[in-house]
Amino acid sequence: MKMAHIYRFALIAPFGLLWGIAGCPSAGPEDAAEDADQTTSRAIPRGSVCGQIAVGCFDELARLSADSIRFRPISRWARTTLTWRFANFHPDIGIEGQIDAATRAFSKWSDASALAFKRVQEDSDITITFEADDHGDSFAFDGAGGNLGHAFFPSSERAGEIHLDFAEEWALTPGAGLRDLFTVLLHDIGHALGLDHSLDAQAVMAPDYPAAGLTDLTQDDVREIQYFYGSADGTVLPFDPMLEPRPQPPDLTGLGDPDTDGDGIPDTLETFLYGTDYLKPDTDGDGVGDYTELFVDGTLPTGRGLDSDGDGLPNALEADLGTDPNGTDTDGDGVSDSVEHFSGTNPGDPDTDGDGCDDLEDSFPGNSSQRGIDCVECASDADCDDGNLCTRDFCAVAAGVCTTVPTVCAADQTCNGLTGTCETSCVVDADCNDGLFCNGVESCFDARCLPGATACAAGETCAEASHECTASSPTVFFDDFEGGIGNWFADNGIWEVGVPSSGPNSAHSPENVAATVLAGNYPDGTSSRLVSPSIQLPAILAGEELHLRFWHWFLFPVACSSDCGTDSGVVQIRVQTALGQWEPWTDLHTFYNSSAVYTNVLVDLSSYAGKKVQVGFLLSPGSLGSPGPGWYIDDVTIDVF
């Protein structure tokens, strides 16, 4: 007789199912023979209780042996720096709130391990999407109140995909009948990184959705993620699959589970736990049987085989191709062996079509007749811009060759690379003095004037009229980006934090700066905003003022001192109205043309005192704009005067 029982969705290789409740028929030993030859509509074996349904299988295994929950072969990313993105957003909650929830969830995993995450706009390792009903992965969602989402392991064909049920009532905080996005993402990101469900009921990776939400990882979660990827400080190293013995499969013969292909692995485990073919003893046909790969070599038996260099090509295939099984780029052309193999180029020849253009640079690496247009320096003048304002750069489009013409100055002048103008050559430092206290002391080097160091220290305001540096007290907010991007983010793509190699070629205060791009020119037509963390501004007393101060360098190529259709930089602010909800952005100040050197900007925020705000730096495209070095921001301060 079959009895009904309640189970909770658990993990299924090669993906994880997150949190739901449903009824499942349970078979006792007396039913084993009855079920022995049954299959589902997808021809999945049902030789035991585990064969009835994927979730039931894993649930039954967990009851038989607690160790079985660790039985799936380890699935992890081969690198520790991963990218992520939202493919779409849920319309019922703010986009910024969704980005913030995901950013905080990824930060929890990176803080606990050697992993680092970066949000991108496309081609990400981990992709988050809201899906509804049957969405193409054979695991349809069941509407509000059921399955919240599922995630695919790094070893699966859909590695890193996180699917969330669109029908759920999503929110940015826990609540009755609500699904806290941060809590669900924190759990599902764990699956996307390769983690199974945990036996610790308090862990993030426990299979039950906690109504009160989650705030942080437990010791169990930290131990598991460090087992996969090691710790950030290097004191904990990730496991080495070649140095650890493989567990043996549990004996399911008591449940009547067959072994159709005779490889020593029961059909149910092959189908639901390992993803191998229960009709083939060597699923990927690499000459090494599934049992040997799983329990002796510790390699993946599903289409990869032993892959010493982790480039996606099994050693056996690399032997056939003549590529190096211990190196990811045999011909050293900058394109990995796996990419070349699957795209049809020769991984053993840096110039597949022999046209004199390496495959990495070649738009048509397999067609030598395209040599005239594919391996060229430029297609427009913008491609030739070297960032030196003392040269004019042109592209000879027909030949695809850049031509550089230097600025010619009079005999007693040299070109200033910061402004592109001809200036009188200097002999001594005094020749370079611009008379401005706040710009510091200029100096003469190699007959050219160099800008001086700023007169005031970071966190101080320079008063040109009185030649004084005034300390701001108290400081409400300060960031010089030396700690990296932190909690800043770009809501549309291109801002970077680091050491610049173009534009001003340095930060205002060494060594990091936030910039539209750190090297070269920003893409034409780009609209991108750098957004600060949320900042609670204090109330101020009569006679006090609240100021935003920052240092910046900028160059937008079309010369214009006001709005004439050129690209520009806009300082903005917005106010939080409720948790996760914000007013529209308000423009505070707009910059055009070029600053020539780093300059200090002061913006009065007194009218926003007592409010929670975010500050934005918007690169705004104009109809007459063209690519340029862009905008470099440093030493952002908010303080009370």
PyMOL commands that set and color helices and strands:
alter all, ss='L'
color gray80, all
select helices_A, chain A and resi 29-35+49-51+54-64+66-70+95-111+181-192+219-229+253-255+267-274+290-297+315-321+337-343+368-374+381-384+429-432+437-439+606-608
alter helices_A, ss='H'
color red, helices_A
select strands_A, chain A and resi 3-8+11-12+15-18+21-26+81-86+116-119+126-131+149-152+161-165+170-171+179-180+391-396+401-406+413-415+422-424+443-445+448-450+460-463+468-471+475-479+489-490+496-498+513-515+528-531+535-536+546-555+568-578+581-582+586-591+599-604+612-620+630-640
alter strands_A, ss='S'
color yellow, strands_A
deselect
rebuild
show_as cartoon
